[in-house]
Amino acid sequence: MKKRIVRQSLEHILFVRHIPAAVYSWHIAGSFRVLREMECIFGFVGDGFVILGADTSVVQSIVVQKTTEDKILQLDSHKLMATSGEAGDRVIFSEYIQKNINLYNFRNGIPLSTAAAASFTRNELAVALRKNPYYVNLMLGGFDKGKGPSLYFMDYIATLHQLEKGAVGYGSYFVLSVMDKYFRKGMSVEEGMALADKCIAEIRKRLIASPHSFVLKIVDKDGARDLAWRSLEPAPSAGPPPVINPGEASTSMQVQG
């Protein structure tokens, strides 16, 4: 019996070692699907600005480990990147992109444009996909002098799209419908804030495991900065439970019997 178990274990090890890295990575990626998709990030382009929003929850299996995680990283003075995915990959990859964009600026004396930063990020995802993939989905927004605001979406298989509005995660099923109804080109900052609040309210109302809080950030000609923090208000207390007289309790039990 022991020999059979050892032989089966060795066969499994040999089988895994002979699987191509990309195929094995796709199998592992499936185990993180629910973890990634329960997060939610969204963004849209307004009149001279980009607003990005992200939930602040860190989840492992059925446990909420943290509700104050800032998933929107400032890449430089005029670029923001919102990320979702497995926590380790999300932090490592986003900081890697941030440091390399700053390194380019330090070496050359000029910053990357938003389109160039998106292209660089997409290339790094594509290279990693064939070696050791990052399980990260992201939205990158920025403002370029002479070109204005722009927003890009990338997923963990290095798909790149330029968007005017978008969302990632299970919350996107509700956010995209809200944006289809209320989004319009040339929105003011106040209208953009109202739209972001509508998106957050819809997620909290419809999503079965809605995030606790959201962070909102904006980037425009004045740079990238925090815009708002939307926390879930605690439910009002229903008051103490009613006190039951022991005599009444025994009488009710006798009646039921």
Summary of the structure (lengths in Angstrom):
residues: 257
radius of gyration: 23.9
end to end distance: 56.6
largest distance: 86.8
contacts: 780
relative contact order: 0.16
helix: 43%
strand: 28%
